[in-house]
Amino acid sequence: MPMIDVYAPADLFPVDADRALGEQLTLAVLRAEGVPTPGPFHADNTAAYIHRLPASAVQTHATAQARTVRVQVITPPGALSRDGQRQLVKEATGIVATLSGDPSQAARTWVILTEAAEGGWGLLGTAFGKEEFAALAAKARAAQ
């Protein structure tokens, strides 16, 4: 189950955009992982955290109040293929640009893909790796 963090200046997105941002990014990540129709297991455990920061907290060398966005996606080991990575970066960038209302935002949107180390993903009090995720997924499929 991926985790998504979006860091942006507080006023970059409309005030009511958080749900759309979280939902669209979540679905994009799941599609990139090969889950086109998420069931309850994926829907309940894939989370997006929207961090609206004061304008002065987002900086570049050129400006003290940058209009950049950072989308960081943390996935379990081996969850994204190379094609999945490409797909996700493209979709996430498009989502940010669309919801910000500024097509040029794509040039200031960074998508950081981070894969958790084997066993470096904790859920249900267990340090999950490929073996544990496979067992958890099999259990979820059997319950459907």
C-alpha positions as CSV (number, residue, x, y, z in Angstrom):
1,M,0.0,0.0,0.0
2,P,1.7,3.2,-1.1
3,M,1.9,6.3,0.9
4,I,1.7,9.7,-0.8
5,D,2.9,13.1,0.5
6,V,2.2,16.3,-1.3
7,Y,4.1,19.4,-0.2
8,A,3.0,22.7,-1.7
9,P,2.5,26.4,-0.8
10,A,-0.8,26.7,1.1
11,D,-2.4,28.9,-1.6
12,L,-1.3,26.9,-4.7
13,F,-4.4,24.7,-4.9
14,P,-8.0,25.9,-4.3
15,V,-9.1,25.4,-0.7
16,D,-11.5,22.6,-1.6
17,A,-8.9,20.6,-3.7
18,D,-7.4,18.4,-1.0
19,R,-9.9,15.5,-1.5
20,A,-9.6,15.5,-5.3
21,L,-5.8,15.7,-5.0
22,G,-5.6,12.8,-2.6
23,E,-8.1,10.6,-4.5
24,Q,-6.7,11.2,-8.0
25,L,-3.1,10.7,-6.9
26,T,-4.1,7.5,-5.0
27,L,-5.8,6.1,-8.0
28,A,-2.8,7.0,-10.2
29,V,-0.4,5.2,-7.9
30,L,-2.6,2.1,-7.8
31,R,-2.9,2.1,-11.6
32,A,0.9,2.3,-11.9
33,E,1.2,-0.6,-9.5
34,G,-1.2,-2.7,-11.7
35,V,-4.3,-2.3,-9.6
36,P,-6.9,-0.7,-12.0
37,T,-9.9,-1.4,-9.8
38,P,-8.9,-1.2,-6.1
39,G,-10.9,-3.2,-3.7
40,P,-11.3,-2.4,0.0
41,F,-7.8,-3.7,0.9
42,H,-6.1,-1.1,-1.3
43,A,-8.7,1.7,-0.8
44,D,-8.5,1.5,2.9
45,N,-4.7,1.3,3.2
46,T,-3.4,3.7,0.5
47,A,-3.1,7.1,2.0
48,A,-2.4,10.6,0.8
49,Y,-1.1,13.4,3.1
50,I,-1.6,17.0,1.8
51,H,0.9,19.3,3.4
52,R,0.0,23.0,2.8
53,L,3.0,25.0,3.8
54,P,3.3,28.7,4.4
55,A,4.6,30.4,1.3
56,S,7.9,31.3,3.0
57,A,8.5,27.5,3.7
58,V,8.8,26.7,0.0
59,Q,12.0,28.2,-1.4
60,T,14.5,27.9,-4.2
61,H,17.8,29.7,-4.7
62,A,15.9,32.2,-7.0
63,T,13.0,33.0,-4.7
64,A,12.0,33.0,-1.0
65,Q,8.5,32.0,-2.0
66,A,8.7,29.4,-4.7
67,R,5.7,27.9,-6.5
68,T,7.1,24.4,-6.5
69,V,5.3,21.2,-5.5
70,R,6.9,18.0,-4.3
71,V,4.9,14.8,-4.6
72,Q,6.6,11.9,-2.8
73,V,5.3,8.4,-3.3
74,I,6.6,5.6,-1.1
75,T,5.9,2.1,-2.3
76,P,6.6,-1.4,-1.0
77,P,9.6,-3.2,-2.5
78,G,9.2,-4.0,-6.2
79,A,5.7,-2.4,-6.5
80,L,6.5,-0.3,-9.5
81,S,8.0,-1.5,-12.8
82,R,10.0,1.0,-14.9
83,D,6.9,1.6,-17.1
84,G,4.9,2.1,-13.9
85,Q,7.3,4.7,-12.7
86,R,7.0,6.6,-16.0
87,Q,3.3,6.4,-15.9
88,L,3.0,7.6,-12.4
89,V,5.3,10.6,-12.8
90,K,3.4,11.7,-15.9
91,E,0.0,11.3,-14.2
92,A,1.0,12.9,-10.9
93,T,2.4,15.9,-12.7
94,G,-0.7,16.3,-14.8
95,I,-3.0,16.0,-11.7
96,V,-1.0,18.7,-9.9
97,A,-1.1,21.0,-12.9
98,T,-4.8,20.5,-13.5
99,L,-5.9,21.0,-9.9
100,S,-3.6,24.0,-9.5
101,G,-5.3,25.6,-12.5
102,D,-1.9,26.4,-14.0
103,P,-0.6,24.3,-16.8
104,S,2.9,25.7,-16.3
105,Q,2.9,24.2,-12.8
106,A,4.1,20.9,-14.5
107,A,7.5,22.5,-14.9
108,R,7.7,23.2,-11.1
109,T,6.3,19.8,-9.9
110,W,8.8,17.2,-8.6
111,V,7.6,13.6,-8.2
112,I,9.9,11.6,-6.0
113,L,9.5,7.8,-6.1
114,T,10.8,6.0,-3.0
115,E,10.8,2.3,-2.6
116,A,10.9,1.0,0.9
117,A,13.7,-1.3,1.8
118,E,12.9,-5.0,2.0
119,G,11.2,-5.4,5.4
120,G,11.1,-1.6,5.8
121,W,7.4,-1.2,5.5
122,G,5.3,-1.6,8.7
123,L,1.6,-2.4,8.9
124,L,-0.4,-4.3,11.5
125,G,2.7,-4.4,13.7
126,T,4.7,-6.4,11.1
127,A,7.7,-5.3,9.1
128,F,6.6,-6.2,5.6
129,G,8.8,-7.4,2.7
130,K,7.8,-9.1,-0.5
131,E,6.9,-12.4,1.2
132,E,4.6,-10.8,3.8
133,F,3.0,-8.6,1.1
134,A,2.3,-11.6,-1.1
135,A,0.7,-13.4,1.9
136,L,-1.4,-10.4,2.8
137,A,-2.6,-10.0,-0.8
138,A,-3.4,-13.7,-1.1
139,K,-5.5,-13.4,2.1
140,A,-7.3,-10.3,0.7
141,R,-8.1,-12.1,-2.6
142,A,-9.4,-15.2,-0.7
143,A,-11.7,-12.9,1.4
144,Q,-13.4,-11.5,-1.7
